[in-house]
Amino acid sequence: DLGQAFDELDRHLQMRSYVVGYAASAADAALWGALRASAIFQRNLKLASQQVLGAALLRWYAHISAQPFVQRLTASLAGAQTAAKAKPAGEKTADQGSFDLGLEGVEDGKVVTRFPPEPSGYLHIGHAKAAMLNDYFARTYNGKLVVRFDDTNPDKEKAEFEEAIMEDLRLLGITGDVVTHTSDYFQTIYEYALLMINKGLAYVDDTAQETMREERAEGIASRCRDLSVEENLRRFDEMRRATELGMTCCLRAKMSVDNPNKAMRDPVIYRCNPTPHHRTGSTWKIYPTYDFCCPIVDSLEGVTHALRSMEYRDRNPQYEWFFPALGLRPVAIKDFSRMNFVYTLLSKRKLQWFVDAGHVSGWDDPRFPTVRGIRRRGMTIDALRQYVLMQGASQKNMLLEWDKIWSLNKRVIDPVAPRHTALLKKELVPATVVGAPAQPEIRDLPKHKKNPELGTKQTVFSALLFVDQSDAASFAAGEEITLMDWGNAFVRDIERSADGVVTGLTLQLHLEGDVKATKKKITWLGQSPAVHPVEALLVDYDYLITKKKLEAGDSIEDVLTPVTEFTDAAIVDANVGVLPRGAIIQLERRGFYIVDQLAVDNELGLVKLIQIPDGKAASMASKHKEDPSVARAKKGAAGSPWDKGGAAKKGKQSADPLGLDKPENVCDMYTTQNMYGAVPLPEPKDVCAMYESKKFY
């Protein structure tokens, strides 16, 4: 309660000139700043309300406001506000987040950052942020960016993923000054592993995986922890040769048995894998873990600042432990938050499941959060870069909505997207236009009325045209409507089938009519032997899962959205038929679309257009609507309050038409009796003349 806080401050300042001591201090500055930013305090200050603020608090605030340091601050603030107002209309302040990560030891021209993707999949939007941040700091300090492929798991990695990642980085406008591979250092890393064994800082463990997991969790030392150096070297050689014994072993760093940070409990740093590597073939049968090779290669490649997402924070002490242990130059490490989005999975393993199960067409599916997927959905690289800059290098993990990034994208594409027309084929309505040219006319109209640089498009004006069923069904005889890009017309006749579907219209042009006076402005397509409308498929998508955020115990199968693709057959103006793949357009009154497939590439001979989300609530909401009975069943299965009382109460049938249980079946509280005993009460209709209402539901 601010009122209580103001009273407390007023009492404190009754006999004091300053918050603490006998001179203005940081405490006064902090309190003054907080009150200066409080809208409630400032409103009462203008009213000079002693009743709310108190005389002592008002006196103190006026006294601190008169101090030279405060006057300098307010003058500077006023100057900044004046400068902002004086900016030209076209000049905007950058909508950018803070990039203050507190980098230490920064020297211009000497900063080296790195982006180390694993070539086991395609870059997703989270990787894009990491790549852009590392590139940002390297360019800001005139330094260098190392793109390093962390290729230490031959089971998952492929050369095609490396090529795809390099292409995605180019699309993001990121070019590494150096491109390297962790596999370039396999021999060096192996020698560092031998050094650790010889120094007594590592041991080979043949404990079963499940037992090892339990021992680490409980802080129990492995029975192999105190093996001799000679025995560890012998076992490590068995691992290198992938012998029967070696295949049961792993190399662990001797950090700690019971450190509160479980990442420090003797982590595995080498493991066996006889699968051939896509670059080194069968040369190696043991591979270092990411946590072991990363600090080594960072140090050897001259990296000065390792920037990585918050998920690695618990492993930062582990990263720093290796530098003194191996006698390597230390590397400063800084964290930033991951970009996590609602209804979205960023785990490569889970995304791979969708691909393998056939729920998506591939890693570039428009429903995927990969760079290729969102680009195919219509996201521009410019909007993606702007969004990452707006996020900054925050260390606060948040679950982000998709609306902001798609709104940004709309701002980017709206000024440059040509305008075209589409009508749904289902129950398409032919219309005869009285007063139209006897022969079809083809006129050149601007593709974008506010951007003439985009050129013109061909538009057919004819006595026979088509309109959408939804528009035709809303017309009334005698109504004046506007045919967009043509003019007004009166609805003279409406033909309907037996079931009420509009089957034909007769319109009469009234071009002198005021287009501003009509309520209905509709899209239409004319007919000409020379210029035919093109058949198209309009596609929209839903999220792949029905839950905003997956919890630890959730199964993907349980939250899988049943239907995620929605299609409508349509006809579009002929100009769309010559657009290249990837072209972004606006279909009037429908939204923005991207050309995904040309007619010659589509097995149905249709132009495939994918709808681009615009950031509005309607387009960002999940389209999935769960059956209420299914939802209630899930609640019961989860042990919800509505299922309280066990199987016996479940069997009771409710008389409520909504199917809700009675209070006594869901709550253990006592039931109250009538206050006045068993007194018969009259019916409401017998004592009130008002009408009796029915239940809402």
Helices and strands as residue ranges (DSSP letters): H 2-12, H 26-37, H 39-46, H 50-53, H 55-65, H 68-85, E 112-115, H 125-140, E 144-149, H 159-171, E 178-181, G 182-185, H 186-198, E 202-205, H 209-218, H 229-240, G 246-248, E 250-253, G 262-264, E 268-272, E 286-288, H 290-300, E 305-309, G 310-315, H 316-326, E 332-336, E 339-341, H 348-356, H 371-376, H 381-391, E 398-400, H 403-413, E 419-420, E 422-424, E 429-434, E 441-446, G 452-454, E 456-461, E 464-467, H 469-472, E 480-483, E 487-496, E 502-509, G 515-517, E 521-522, E 525-526, E 534-541, G 556-559, E 565-572, G 574-578, E 584-587, E 591-597, G 599-601, E 607-612, H 617-620, H 628-637, G 641-643, H 646-650, H 663-666, H 684-687
